[in-house]
Amino acid sequence: MKNNLLTIGELAKRTGCSIKALRYYDSIGLLPPTYIDPDSHYRYYTVEQARMVELIQICINLSIPLKEVKELILTKDQTLNYKQLIEYGKQMTEEKIAALQENLNVLNNLQQEIDRINSYRDDESKVFTFNETYYYTLPLEEEEMNDHFYKRLETMFNECFHQNLSIKPDYSVIIQQNNEHVKKFVACEIYQHDSTLPNLIKVNKGPFLCKKTDCFQFKEICKLFSEIEADTKTIIISPGYNYSLSSPYFEVKCTL
């Protein structure tokens, strides 16, 4: 009976799967040995079962629970449904690839943003053109970034989470100037598919004059753009990317 069969050690060596894992697969009924020696109680497997081990390992790498794997591949008559498992594995793989690609896009966009900000010195001004952007906002009464400001910010993020909005993690302050009238908002950027919600501000595509500052007072930040002679201005204040707690800075952008 043992002829042409693999010991559990040989199967482990051939597949790279540990003996402990193979014993566990047996204990849950996922990969029972073909033959167990009645005297020594050694487990023996067929060469074909190595293929099954490979599929199980793929499923584990895809984070498919072993209970699901068992339900997928073992039919009522205990035969293996490889096709169903493969189709499910392909679906999971494609979803993971899509998620990884999305993560890669986020990292690339973040790198581009950091490179853009680093392209001009702290004492310089530079004009950049930004795409149309949507922000979820709450009105702001504070004149500086103090404890009350950060509590307002927390309230805004909690509202976003409650509404299951797809948001970007950084916050902003939006200041809308219309002659002598000034409105301030705490804001976080959202994706366009949520752009029909209330409390939104859309910032149109166009050129912005950008500067850097370590000022926390909104009136002083507005003065940075006093040379721009326009009846209406939109100023956006966003954290920089050094993340130094001792010397944080902000990038401020004003519509041209």
C-alpha positions in Angstrom: 0.0 0.0 0.0 2.9 2.3 0.7 4.3 1.9 -2.8 4.3 5.1 -4.8 3.1 7.1 -1.8 4.8 10.0 -0.1 5.5 10.2 3.6 4.3 13.4 5.3 8.0 14.5 5.4 8.5 13.9 1.7 5.3 15.8 0.9 6.4 18.7 3.2 9.8 18.8 1.4 8.2 18.6 -2.1 5.7 21.4 -1.4 7.5 23.6 1.1 4.6 23.2 3.5 5.5 22.4 7.1 4.6 19.0 8.6 2.7 20.8 11.3 0.5 22.5 8.7 -0.1 19.2 6.9 -1.2 17.6 10.1 -3.6 20.5 10.7 -5.1 20.2 7.2 -5.8 16.5 8.1 -7.4 17.4 11.4 -9.9 19.7 9.8 -10.7 17.2 7.0 -9.2 19.4 4.3 -6.3 17.1 3.3 -6.6 13.6 4.8 -3.8 11.2 4.0 -4.5 8.5 1.5 -3.2 5.8 3.8 -2.3 5.6 7.5 -0.1 2.8 8.7 -2.1 0.9 11.3 1.0 0.0 13.3 3.2 3.1 13.1 0.3 5.6 12.4 2.5 7.3 9.8 0.6 9.3 7.2 1.1 8.7 3.5 0.0 10.8 0.5 -0.3 10.5 -3.2 1.9 12.5 -5.6 -1.3 14.2 -6.8 -2.1 15.5 -3.4 1.0 17.8 -3.7 -1.1 19.8 -6.2 -3.8 20.1 -3.6 -1.2 21.5 -1.1 -0.1 24.0 -3.6 -3.7 25.2 -4.1 -4.2 25.5 -0.3 -1.1 27.6 0.0 -2.3 29.9 -2.7 -5.6 30.3 -0.9 -3.8 31.1 2.3 -1.8 33.7 0.5 -5.1 35.2 -0.7 -6.4 35.3 2.9 -9.2 32.8 2.0 -10.2 31.0 5.3 -9.5 27.3 5.3 -13.1 26.6 6.2 -14.1 28.4 2.9 -11.4 26.4 1.0 -12.9 23.1 2.3 -16.4 24.2 1.3 -15.2 25.3 -2.1 -13.4 22.2 -3.1 -15.0 19.2 -1.4 -18.3 18.2 -3.0 -21.0 16.0 -1.3 -19.3 12.9 -2.6 -15.9 14.1 -1.3 -14.5 14.7 -4.7 -12.4 17.8 -5.4 -13.9 20.7 -7.4 -10.7 22.3 -8.6 -12.5 24.4 -11.2 -14.6 26.2 -8.5 -11.6 26.8 -6.3 -9.5 28.2 -9.2 -12.3 30.5 -10.3 -12.7 31.8 -6.8 -8.9 32.2 -6.4 -8.7 34.1 -9.7 -11.5 36.5 -8.5 -9.7 37.1 -5.2 -6.4 37.6 -7.0 -7.9 40.2 -9.3 -9.4 42.0 -6.4 -6.1 42.1 -4.6 -4.3 43.4 -7.7 -6.9 46.2 -8.0 -6.4 47.1 -4.4 -2.6 47.1 -4.7 -2.9 49.2 -7.9 -5.1 51.7 -6.0 -2.5 51.8 -3.2 0.3 52.3 -5.7 -1.7 55.2 -7.3 -2.1 56.8 -3.9 1.6 56.5 -3.2 2.5 57.9 -6.6 0.1 60.9 -6.1 1.5 61.5 -2.7 5.1 61.4 -4.0 4.2 63.9 -6.8 2.6 66.2 -4.2 5.7 66.1 -2.0 7.9 66.7 -5.0 5.7 69.7 -6.0 5.9 71.3 -2.6 9.7 70.7 -2.4 10.1 72.3 -5.8 10.2 75.8 -4.2 11.9 77.2 -1.2 10.2 78.3 2.0 10.8 81.9 1.2 9.5 81.6 -2.4 6.1 81.9 -4.0 5.1 79.7 -7.0 2.1 79.3 -9.2 0.6 75.9 -9.8 -2.6 74.8 -11.6 -4.8 72.4 -9.6 -7.6 70.2 -10.8 -11.2 70.7 -9.7 -11.5 69.6 -6.1 -14.4 68.8 -3.7 -14.3 69.4 0.1 -16.6 68.4 2.8 -16.8 71.4 5.2 -18.1 72.8 8.5 -18.3 76.5 9.3 -15.4 77.8 11.4 -15.5 80.7 13.9 -12.0 80.5 15.3 -9.3 82.9 14.1 -6.4 80.5 14.7 -5.6 76.8 15.0 -6.3 76.4 18.7 -7.9 73.7 20.8 -11.4 74.7 19.7 -10.3 74.5 16.1 -9.1 70.9 16.5 -12.3 69.9 18.2 -14.2 71.3 15.2 -11.9 69.4 13.0 -12.7 66.2 14.9 -16.4 66.8 14.6 -16.0 67.2 10.8 -14.1 63.9 10.5 -16.6 62.1 12.6 -19.4 63.3 10.3 -17.5 62.0 7.3 -17.0 58.6 8.9 -20.7 58.5 9.9 -21.7 59.2 6.3 -19.2 56.6 5.0 -17.5 59.3 2.8 -14.4 58.4 0.9 -12.0 61.1 2.2 -8.4 61.9 2.0 -6.7 61.9 5.4 -5.3 65.4 5.5 -7.4 68.4 6.6 -7.6 71.9 5.2 -9.0 75.3 6.1 -10.8 77.1 3.3 -11.2 80.9 3.6 -13.6 82.6 1.1 -13.1 86.3 0.8 -15.7 88.4 -1.0 -14.7 92.1 -0.6 -15.0 92.7 3.2 -17.0 89.5 3.9 -15.0 86.5 5.0 -16.1 82.9 5.6 -14.0 80.2 7.1 -14.4 76.4 7.0 -12.7 73.3 8.2 -12.5 71.0 5.3 -11.3 67.6 4.0 -11.0 66.6 0.4 -13.5 64.0 -0.8 -13.7 62.0 -4.0 -15.9 63.2 -6.8 -18.4 60.4 -6.5 -19.6 61.9 -3.2 -19.9 65.4 -4.7 -23.7 65.6 -4.5 -23.8 65.8 -0.7 -24.6 68.9 1.4 -21.9 71.0 3.1 -19.6 70.7 0.1 -17.4 73.4 -1.4 -16.2 72.9 -5.0 -12.9 74.6 -5.9 -12.7 75.0 -9.6 -9.7 74.0 -11.7 -7.3 76.9 -12.2 -4.0 78.6 -11.2 -3.1 79.2 -7.5 -0.4 81.3 -6.0 1.3 79.0 -3.4 3.4 79.9 -0.4 4.6 78.3 2.8 4.1 79.5 6.3 4.4 78.4 10.0 1.7 80.9 11.0 -1.4 79.6 12.8 -3.5 82.8 12.6 -5.9 83.0 9.7 -5.9 86.8 9.4 -2.1 86.9 9.1 -2.2 84.1 6.5 -4.7 86.2 4.4 -2.3 89.1 4.4 0.2 86.9 2.5 -2.0 87.4 -0.5 -2.8 91.1 -0.1 -1.0 91.8 -3.4 -3.7 89.8 -5.3 -6.3 92.4 -6.3 -9.5 90.5 -6.7 -13.0 91.0 -5.3 -13.2 87.3 -4.5 -10.5 85.0 -3.3 -10.4 81.4 -2.1 -7.5 80.6 0.2 -6.8 76.9 1.1 -4.5 76.1 4.0 -3.1 72.6 4.2 -0.4 70.9 6.3 3.0 70.5 4.8 4.8 67.1 4.7 7.7 67.4 7.1 5.4 66.3 10.0 7.8 67.9 12.6 5.9 68.5 15.8 8.5 71.1 16.8 8.2 73.2 13.6 5.1 72.4 11.6 4.4 74.4 8.4 1.5 74.9 6.1 1.2 75.4 2.3 -1.3 78.1 1.5 -2.9 78.5 -1.9 -4.8 81.5 -3.3 -6.9 81.6 -6.4 -5.6 83.9 -9.2 
